Structure formats: C-alpha cells, structure tokens
Amino acid sequence: MVNFTCPKCGAALPVKPGTQLAVCSYCGTPSYIDRREAIFFYILPFSITEEAARAIFKRWTAGPSCPKDMEATAEITALKKEYFPVFRFRRTVNGKEKITSKPARGTLLPGMHTIDIPPGDMIIFDSNSKTGGAEILHPDIAIDSYIGELEGETIDQSLVYFPIYELKYRYGGTEYDMVIDGSSGKISITNSPKRSSVSYVAVMALAFVLGFIGTLLGFLITPVFFLLIIAGIFAGKILAHKVVKKPEGGNA
C-alpha cells in the first residue's frame, strides 16, 4: 500500500500501487491518485446532445467566414463523444483567486489548452458516475509537470473530465478537425477552409476603374461625368456585398 492524504479532510489515504480512484474512509470523498498525491476528482456533464453538435457544425458552415458552398458540400466523416481529462488549479495570486486549466493528456486537438471550466456545473466523479456513452480518455501527464510554471499559492487542484465532441469533416477533398465543447457548444479549430476574396477584389477593382474614368472625363469634358464616380462607389459596394452574401433560407 502507498499512503496519500485526502485532499478534503487530510486523513491518511492508503491505496494499492496503480490505483487511480480512491475513496476516503473518513469523509467519503473520492480522489484521483496522481503519481505523487491525491486530488479532487470531478466530471462536467454534457449539456449539448450529438444532434445539437451536428446542428452547431451546420450553422458554422453557413457563416460568413466559410466558403459559400461549404454548407451544402461539407461532410462530417467522424463524430466522437468523449471526456477529456483536464487539471484545474485554484490558486491565490496577488490576493485574488485565479483558476487555470491544463490538459492532463497529450493532445493536438484544438482548444484543449484554453479550456474554460464552469465551476458550478461540476459534480464529483466516482464509480457510479454516468458518462452517457462517452469514451473516457485517461490522463497520461502528471500534475507536477505544471506546478513549476504556476504562480501564487495553492487553494486546491483537481482532475476534471471535460465533455467534448471530436469532429472530423471533409470539404474540397481535404479533411479537417474541430472540437465542440459539450457543455457550452463553443467551437475550436486550428485550420479551416476560407472564403475566397477573388470575387470581392474583382468587383472592387471594376468599381475603381469606373470611378477613375469618371474622374478623368469630369476634368476633360464635363462635370456630369463625376456622377460616374458616385455610381462606381455604390455599384462596387452593392455588387461586392452580393458576391459574398448567401441567399436567405437557402444554400449559395
């Protein structure tokens, strides 16, 4: 047996080597057993369903930053419901409480290094906790890997299983990754298809030429041609808006 200390009541917490979950015999608090200490152990339930996650993706593809045909042609190739392990540190820094989150598992998934954990929604994780069919990704990073880089004094620290949807989609022959926060619906991406600016630049160039010709003719022939300048400006704005705007209620 290896002796740890209960993070809540401070009682001795003897555990067998290799144990990851231990329950204090004095206060009944479940703890996650890191390599060197016992820490609080929580889970943040999903509030976003798989259907809602797909709808969030669909709305995102229809947004102004995505190519015009993306809503109609992008295809989800994989959608995984997972619990990702995150260390949550509560510390006192300059007299104020500061909360910092760090991934407890090595990952290249977008957004995992900037997770914001809402404290009010966490519940204690134990052997009776329901995961709703989500895969639990286990930690492979020790908590002391982060201790040296944190400022302030420790209030408490914990391991939190954070809900995510790991989504892969294909567009234009290329596959992309996305993570959807299972508690808030927030989207995290690293790279994604971008809306082309070629049409916009072409239309604005045409408007510039029209305005230039109007200015030139206005000086050489008659001021009436100055109207071409105004026409060029308005035409450029209207047409440029048209080439980047999607029709209401339908696909571009």
C-alpha positions in Angstrom: 0.0 0.0 0.0 1.0 3.6 -0.7 -0.1 6.4 1.6 -1.6 9.6 0.3 -3.6 12.4 2.0 -7.2 13.0 1.4 -7.5 16.5 -0.3 -10.6 17.3 1.7 -10.2 16.2 5.3 -6.4 15.5 5.4 -6.8 11.9 6.6 -4.5 9.2 5.6 -5.5 7.6 2.3 -3.8 4.2 1.7 -4.1 2.9 -1.8 -2.6 0.0 -3.8 0.0 0.8 -6.5 -1.6 1.6 -9.8 -4.9 2.7 -8.3 -6.4 5.8 -9.9 -9.6 6.2 -7.8 -9.7 6.1 -4.0 -12.4 7.0 -1.5 -11.5 8.4 1.9 -12.7 6.1 4.7 -13.3 9.1 6.9 -15.2 11.7 4.8 -16.1 9.6 1.8 -14.5 11.9 -0.7 -13.4 10.3 -4.0 -10.0 11.3 -5.2 -7.9 10.9 -8.3 -4.5 9.4 -7.5 -1.8 11.2 -9.4 1.8 9.9 -9.2 2.6 11.9 -6.1 -0.7 13.0 -4.5 -4.4 12.6 -4.2 -6.5 15.4 -5.8 -10.2 16.2 -6.2 -11.9 14.3 -9.0 -14.8 15.8 -10.9 -16.8 15.3 -14.1 -18.6 18.0 -16.1 -21.8 16.6 -17.7 -22.8 17.0 -21.3 -25.4 19.7 -21.9 -25.0 19.5 -25.8 -26.5 16.5 -27.5 -25.0 14.8 -30.5 -27.8 16.2 -32.7 -27.2 19.7 -31.3 -23.5 19.3 -32.1 -24.2 18.4 -35.7 -26.5 21.5 -35.9 -23.8 23.7 -34.5 -21.4 22.5 -37.2 -24.1 23.1 -39.8 -24.6 26.7 -38.7 -20.9 27.3 -38.6 -20.5 26.2 -42.3 -23.2 28.7 -43.2 -21.3 31.5 -41.5 -19.5 34.4 -43.3 -16.0 33.1 -42.7 -16.7 29.8 -44.7 -16.8 29.3 -48.4 -20.2 29.9 -50.0 -20.7 26.2 -51.0 -19.4 24.7 -47.7 -22.9 24.4 -46.1 -24.1 22.3 -49.0 -20.9 20.2 -49.6 -19.0 19.8 -46.3 -19.5 16.3 -44.9 -19.0 15.0 -41.3 -16.8 11.9 -41.5 -16.5 11.2 -37.8 -18.1 12.4 -34.6 -16.8 11.1 -31.2 -18.3 11.9 -27.8 -15.5 12.0 -25.3 -14.5 13.0 -21.8 -11.1 14.7 -22.0 -9.0 14.9 -18.8 -8.1 18.4 -17.6 -6.2 19.6 -14.5 -7.9 22.5 -12.8 -5.8 24.7 -10.5 -7.3 27.1 -7.9 -4.5 29.4 -6.6 -4.2 32.8 -4.8 -2.3 35.3 -6.9 -1.7 38.8 -5.5 -4.5 38.3 -3.0 -7.1 37.2 -5.6 -8.3 33.7 -6.7 -7.1 32.6 -10.1 -8.3 29.4 -11.9 -6.0 27.8 -14.5 -6.8 24.7 -16.6 -4.2 22.5 -18.3 -4.6 19.3 -20.3 -3.9 16.1 -18.4 -3.3 14.2 -21.6 -1.0 14.9 -24.5 -3.1 16.1 -27.5 -3.1 18.1 -30.7 -6.8 18.7 -30.6 -7.7 22.4 -30.9 -8.9 24.2 -27.8 -7.6 21.8 -25.2 -5.0 24.2 -23.9 -7.5 27.0 -23.3 -10.5 25.2 -21.7 -12.7 27.3 -19.5 -14.4 25.0 -16.9 -17.6 26.4 -15.3 -17.2 25.5 -11.6 -20.9 25.5 -10.8 -21.7 22.6 -13.1 -19.0 20.1 -11.9 -20.0 17.0 -10.0 -17.9 14.6 -8.0 -16.7 11.7 -10.1 -17.0 8.2 -8.7 -17.7 4.6 -9.7 -21.4 5.4 -10.1 -20.9 8.4 -12.4 -22.8 8.1 -15.7 -20.9 9.0 -18.9 -23.8 8.8 -21.3 -21.9 6.6 -23.7 -19.0 9.0 -24.0 -15.5 7.5 -24.2 -13.3 8.5 -21.2 -9.8 9.5 -22.3 -7.4 8.7 -19.4 -4.6 11.1 -18.2 -1.0 10.5 -19.3 0.5 13.7 -17.9 1.4 14.1 -14.2 0.1 17.1 -12.3 3.6 18.1 -11.1 4.5 18.7 -14.8 2.7 22.1 -14.4 3.3 23.1 -10.8 6.6 24.8 -11.5 5.1 27.2 -14.1 2.1 28.3 -12.0 2.2 31.4 -9.9 0.7 32.0 -6.5 -0.3 29.7 -3.6 -2.4 26.6 -4.0 -6.0 26.6 -2.8 -6.9 23.3 -4.3 -6.3 21.3 -7.5 -8.4 18.7 -9.3 -8.8 16.4 -12.3 -11.9 17.2 -14.3 -13.3 15.0 -17.1 -14.4 17.7 -19.6 -17.1 16.9 -22.3 -16.2 17.3 -25.9 -17.2 16.2 -29.4 -14.2 15.5 -31.5 -15.4 16.1 -35.1 -13.8 15.4 -38.4 -15.2 16.8 -41.7 -14.3 16.7 -45.4 -14.5 19.7 -47.7 -12.9 20.0 -51.2 -11.1 16.7 -50.8 -9.4 17.7 -47.6 -10.2 16.5 -44.0 -10.3 19.0 -41.1 -10.5 18.7 -37.3 -12.8 20.5 -35.0 -13.7 20.3 -31.3 -17.2 21.3 -30.0 -17.4 22.0 -26.2 -20.0 19.5 -24.9 -21.1 21.9 -22.1 -21.3 25.3 -24.0 -21.3 24.4 -27.7 -18.2 26.6 -28.3 -16.2 25.6 -31.4 -12.4 25.3 -31.5 -10.5 24.9 -34.8 -6.9 25.0 -35.9 -7.3 25.4 -39.6 -10.4 25.5 -41.8 -11.4 26.4 -45.4 -11.5 30.1 -46.0 -13.9 32.1 -48.2 -12.2 33.3 -51.4 -11.8 37.0 -51.8 -11.2 36.8 -55.5 -14.7 37.8 -56.5 -14.8 40.7 -54.0 -11.4 42.0 -55.2 -12.5 41.8 -58.9 -15.7 43.7 -58.3 -14.0 46.4 -56.2 -11.3 46.7 -59.0 -14.1 47.3 -61.5 -15.6 49.9 -59.3 -12.2 51.7 -59.0 -11.8 51.7 -62.8 -15.3 53.1 -63.2 -14.5 55.8 -60.7 -11.2 56.7 -62.3 -12.8 57.0 -65.7 -15.5 59.2 -64.3 -12.9 61.5 -62.7 -10.8 61.7 -65.9 -13.8 62.5 -68.1 -15.1 65.0 -65.5 -11.9 67.1 -65.8 -11.6 66.7 -69.6 -15.2 67.1 -70.8 -17.9 67.9 -68.3 -18.5 67.7 -64.6 -21.5 65.5 -65.3 -19.1 62.5 -65.5 -18.3 63.0 -61.9 -21.6 61.1 -61.4 -19.7 58.0 -62.6 -17.5 58.3 -59.5 -20.5 58.1 -57.2 -22.1 55.3 -59.4 -18.8 53.4 -59.2 -18.6 53.6 -55.4 -22.2 52.5 -54.9 -22.1 49.8 -57.6 -18.9 48.4 -56.0 -20.3 48.2 -52.6 -23.6 46.6 -53.7 -22.0 44.1 -56.1 -19.2 43.2 -53.6 -21.9 42.6 -51.0 -23.8 40.4 -53.4 -20.9 38.1 -54.2 -20.1 37.3 -50.6 -23.7 37.2 -49.2 -25.6 33.9 -49.1 -29.3 33.9 -50.0 -31.6 33.9 -47.0 -33.0 30.5 -46.2 -31.0 28.6 -48.8 -27.6 27.5 -50.0 -25.3 29.6 -52.0 
